[in-house]
Amino acid sequence: MALESIYYISQTIAVAAILGTLVALIVQMRRADTLARAEITRSVATEATYLQHALFSSPEAADFMHRALYTDAPLSDAETLRFSLSMNSLLVTLEMATMMTVRGYVETITTPRTKSTIRQYMASPRARAWWAEVRITHFAPNPAFCALVDRMIDSAEVQGT
């Protein structure tokens, strides 16, 4: 065997080793991406669950949210602020989940579940009135999200009639 033949064989083996390494790196990157997406999805779900739990964590909190969402009873200034902050937290959670889903950072199942929860809140006339006020002042920089919430409100109104 000539020295030139050994050289070509060694070059072929080196190319195969490089290609094998590249394939292994691609597989590893995909696994890491899948694991990262799963962890972010878990984190988003956990945070949303904690938020929901905080809103209804005590009989007083549950009574307040029920009164704020499902009755026409007037709210004090402090209760109005509390309701506004609660709704803002819920909508920001949905906005972040939607943005992360669009970017492929979380599993796609996250957003429909969050939308379903928010749709239940938006069935409340008080929540819809709150949205009409803050839509322009707080959420206007994201018109796609505003349109999404508007569709959810339309859906909630149709289901409510």
Secondary structure, 3 states (H helix, E strand, C coil): CCHHHHHHHHHHHHHHHHHHHHHHHHHHHHHHHHHHHHHHHHHHHHHHHHHHHHHCCCHHHHHHHHHHHHCCCCCCHHHHHHHHHHHHHHHHHHHHHHHHHHCCCCCCCHHHHHHHHHHHHHCCHHHHHHHHHHHHHHCCCCHHHHHHHHHHHHHHHHHHC
